[in-house]
Amino acid sequence: MLKSAATLTYGTACRLWARSPIPLLPVIHARLKHTDTAPIPSDQSHSNSPKRTSPRSLSATTSLRRVAVEAQRSRHSLIRHSGKHRFVDPDVQTQQVTAYCAAEQYTIPIATRLISKEGFVVDPCATALYPHVVHFQTPNHTTKDDSAKERHEAPGDVFVFPSGTLVCWNVPEPVQQHLVHRVLLPCAENPHLDRVEIEDLEYLQDPSHHSSEVIGDTIILGTKPPGDACSASSPDIDTVLAKIAFSSGLARSAKLAVLEELLSSYFSSTRSIPTILSRGSPLRFSRSFILRKTGELLSIRAQLNLYSELTDSLPDIFWDSPSSLGLSAYYDEVGRALDVGVRIKLLNERMDYAGEIASVLRERLSEKHSTGLEWLIIFLISAEVGFELWRIWRERQERLDPESTEALLRRVLSHNLALRDS
């Protein structure tokens, strides 16, 4: 029995050695030597009853398998180190995922029609997530690496979100620019092509894991087929759903970057106000400027907290997805990798400060309006006083003028009285 165990151990080790490029012969010979020299108990050497495999032999087999698996894993693993110090092997070839935010919103029905008109197939994997997202794929293409060697790339995935964002996975940059500046422009509400915000991350596919994760600035996309043969979803759909979850997080970050840029522009146009106030000088801003700045701040705050899903813990797109896929976890991982939560908190704090500036401007506008009303009242009172003085002066002039009507009437009355007395 021990001989069979040793034979099994040797065969298993040979198969493991054939799969692994790491030399395991010293370890295997040591294990086999230890197994062959193990002592055989005397009470079992002459017995005809079935014998159990010794624990030492099982331990040797398990150890060999563990050594081979660990060697294979350390050889082909994409991740180095463990815990908080993990990082992706820099020698691994990665691909690019890019998010664009070029408009305040995209009208999804119009975008679907424009994409179909370009010859793309909408929702090729039947994710049924319309109208939360529009998915289509770009054809195969060829790229060149650092050594100018051509490399054939798989089809790229493109996801269009109603928030005015576009996320491209493994899509050539000319195709990305064509989609942003040409194809989707007619369906964009309030486009801002002059200040397009871009978020970039790297990703790679890991065929040895089911789940995906984010390590540093790299997305590890697990593409291993599910072990259950009766699984209702195919590996392609699971991978696309994982991409949608990561893309939603990237789109959220790109949209947030637009609001950050708008707020920075607001501060640039109002940065002189604290200096003017500190010098005690009056604020000489027009009414239109104050109203425009107040409207800009209200628009930024509304886009952040009211009209988008930036502050939602879980977007509507994930409510109907199976919890076993872990899409909400992927969304949260991208948010943590890009510091979305911290940026939202900081943006709200900066808007509080901007609100104080807007409050000062509104007070200045109210003060200016009140001053105008006061001067108008003073002008009306002055005009009334002037008209009254003019009337008094006219009456006095008429009394002093001998040819005036009042003087003639007085003379006529005096003459009549004199005639009556006589």
Summary of the structure (lengths in Angstrom):
residues: 422
radius of gyration: 41.5
end to end distance: 173.1
largest distance: 183.3
contacts: 1152
relative contact order: 0.08
helix: 58%
strand: 15%
